[in-house]
Amino acid sequence: MSNEEGDIWISVNGEIYNFKTLRAQLQQLGHEFRSDSDSEVVVHAYEEYGTRFLQRLRGMFALAIYDGKTNSLLLARDRIGKKPLYYAIDDGRILFASEIKAILEAGIVKKINFQALCAYLSLQYSLGLQTLFDGIKKVEPGTFLLCTRGAITTERYWDFYEARPSSVREDEIADVLRAMLEESAQLRMIADVPVGAFLSGGIDSSAVVALACPHFSHGDFHTFSVGFETLSELGYAQLVSDYLDTVHHELVISAEDVVRDIDRVTWYSDEPLGDPAIINTYYLSKEAKKYVKVVIAGEGGDELFAGYAHYERALIVNRFYRLPGVFRGIIHPLIQLIPHRGDIGSRSNNTVYRKMCVLGQKNFESAHFEMLIELNSAEKERLMRAPCPNPVASAISGPEMGDPLNKMLALDCKNLLPEKFLMKADKGTMANSIEERLPLLDQEIIQYAFSIPSSLKLNHGIEKYIFRKAVQDLLPRAIIDRKKMIFGTPTGEWMRGELRERVINSLEEGPLINRLFRPEKLHKLVQKFKEDAHFRASAIWTIFVLELWHEVFFS
């Protein structure tokens, strides 16, 4: 897509929800349009406003604009990182794509980025602009990259910030939030193809479905839920579907499905994604594709309105970090007294050690990340042949927030949300040519969420308090009052059963794992797994997925 003169060209992956409003504004300024495409609106917005056009876009996008007048290339990613965008500088070329595989096809030499690999082992995802492919980087959310005459600069056009609430009255805040939710859902219903929804039975996806229902005729709204043979929330999803009268579809994933398709899912993922929920998303999208082309989903509610249990625990930990340094200083000597500290293959005192490590960090932000880490620094030091950089330092840099809960939410919105959950969602849906839209992550809602007092997000142990209040009339009381449940993926059962042989083979014979890990520590870890497949199952899965990724992309 280009402008009238043919000297500005654009490629866009995503959707611009306010393109009709922008189009009308640009027409008043004299711009002429040849199509009804949102991409053409972006071209003219760039012509009119330069790089400031990004601040006017409301949507999800990864875009590239070539400006022939200045011989420059602009790459930009949406505010929260719903759509990925990768690039590489190679032999005088700048290569860019929404998938790493496309850049690899251009002849990039495949090498592993050890720094990103270390971050993955701790967090189950790569951080910031890093990927596990050396030389291939990500455009970070809320930023743009400008390449002009061989010089490359990066600039942030949007970031999180705390704002004073326009009201401190609980009812007024809930009403404003409700109006924003309704408008956001309405915007995401605009489509010339069938639209459905992913429905887990949790409050986020249930609220999104309820907000979308008024835009459908009876029998037109399809919802999709997934469960497993031994683990399922399908009953809650069915309850919501019955209440809202949607056309509901249930899918049960078997271990045999996973064994058959795990290589394919890894291929679509581009990088190792330690979160096994990529499997859920992949199969759910595959089922949805039979009926719709677009789905709405509930991602983002936990990170905006404090839906995870670790937020409450972290606020308790924060009290410790507010003590004078002389009291906090006793933690490090105590940690040194713990036997087998950092030995992933040892059950002895392992839980105590990891909890003590949360209190042994430099600051509260680092402690917050330590609570989420899969393999901590001491465990990687014992396990790996080479020193492994600690990813936390780069993860905790971010916007200044005076409120500790807002600080945690902002950190998770900058790291956990885009690089783990949104990446998983994009890879799983796009593998099946399904477009996923996320009403809770509208920029207006994000900005408003950071103005809401923390006491209305986490209220006497009730997570997402104000969000629940904003949608309480839309759903059954059983859903509104339901505590946050971690609907996992039964990786432990798979690794004890159908995947057991492959996991053991990957740990014992995998070329990457054996190159990275000390043989005696790896042997101890494998023996523990053989004795008890429940032992550190998530860590074992994280390591297995890394070796699986290496097998798929490097073998």
QUIJOUR-V984368 format. One record per pair of residues at least 24 apart in sequence whose C-alpha atoms are under 7 Angstrom apart, sorted by the first residue. I is the first residue (numbers start at 1). J is the second residue. Records with the same first field share a line. If there is no record, write none. Layout:
I = J + J
This chain:
1 = 39 + 40
2 = 40 + 43
3 = 43 + 44
7 = 67 + 68 + 69
8 = 65 + 66 + 67 + 68
9 = 65 + 66 + 67
10 = 43 + 64 + 65 + 66
11 = 63 + 64 + 65
12 = 39 + 61 + 62 + 63 + 64
13 = 61 + 62 + 63
14 = 60 + 61 + 62 + 83
15 = 59 + 60 + 61
16 = 57 + 58 + 59 + 60
17 = 58 + 59 + 187 + 188
18 = 57 + 58
55 = 157
71 = 148
72 = 147 + 148
73 = 146 + 147 + 148
74 = 144 + 145 + 146 + 147
75 = 144 + 145 + 146
76 = 139 + 143 + 144 + 145
77 = 139 + 140 + 141 + 142 + 143 + 144
78 = 141 + 142
79 = 141 + 142 + 158
80 = 141 + 142 + 418
81 = 141 + 418
82 = 418 + 422
83 = 426
85 = 138 + 139
86 = 136 + 137 + 138 + 139
87 = 136 + 137 + 138
88 = 135 + 136 + 137
99 = 270
100 = 270
101 = 270
115 = 389
118 = 388 + 389
119 = 391
121 = 374 + 375 + 542
122 = 373 + 374 + 375 + 376
123 = 373 + 374
124 = 273 + 274 + 275 + 542
125 = 273 + 274 + 419 + 420
126 = 419
127 = 415 + 419
132 = 271
160 = 399 + 410
161 = 399 + 450
162 = 401 + 450 + 451
163 = 450 + 451
164 = 451
165 = 451 + 452
174 = 466 + 469 + 470
175 = 470
177 = 470
178 = 470 + 471
180 = 445
181 = 440
182 = 211
184 = 439 + 442
185 = 211 + 212 + 439
186 = 212
188 = 437 + 439
193 = 293
194 = 292 + 293 + 294
195 = 292 + 293 + 294 + 295
196 = 221 + 222 + 223 + 292 + 294 + 295 + 296
197 = 222 + 223 + 224 + 295 + 296 + 297
198 = 223 + 224 + 225 + 295 + 296 + 297
199 = 223 + 224 + 225 + 237
200 = 225 + 233 + 237
201 = 233 + 236 + 237 + 240
202 = 479
203 = 479 + 480
204 = 298 + 301
205 = 297 + 298
206 = 240
207 = 471
208 = 297 + 298
210 = 244 + 474
219 = 246 + 247
221 = 246 + 247
222 = 246 + 247 + 248
223 = 247 + 248 + 249
224 = 248 + 249 + 250 + 284 + 288
225 = 249 + 250 + 251 + 284
226 = 250 + 251 + 252 + 280 + 284
227 = 251 + 252 + 253
228 = 252 + 253 + 254
229 = 253 + 254
231 = 490
255 = 494 + 498
259 = 499
263 = 552
266 = 549
267 = 552
268 = 427 + 431
269 = 427
271 = 549
272 = 545 + 546 + 549
274 = 542 + 545
276 = 489
277 = 489
278 = 424 + 425 + 428
281 = 425 + 428 + 429
282 = 428 + 429
285 = 428 + 429 + 432 + 434
286 = 432
289 = 432 + 434
293 = 434 + 435
294 = 434 + 435 + 436
295 = 435 + 436 + 437
296 = 436 + 437 + 438
297 = 436 + 437 + 438
298 = 438 + 440
299 = 438 + 440
300 = 440 + 441
301 = 440
303 = 409 + 412 + 413
304 = 409 + 446 + 449
305 = 449 + 457 + 464 + 467
306 = 409 + 457 + 458 + 463 + 464
307 = 463 + 464 + 484
314 = 368
318 = 364
321 = 363 + 364
331 = 359 + 360
332 = 360
342 = 378 + 379 + 382
343 = 379 + 382
344 = 379
345 = 524 + 525 + 528
365 = 396
366 = 392 + 396
374 = 539
375 = 539
383 = 517 + 518 + 521
384 = 516 + 517 + 518
385 = 516 + 517 + 518
405 = 454
406 = 450
492 = 533 + 534 + 537
495 = 533
496 = 533
503 = 544
506 = 544 + 547
507 = 544
510 = 547
512 = 547 + 550
513 = 547
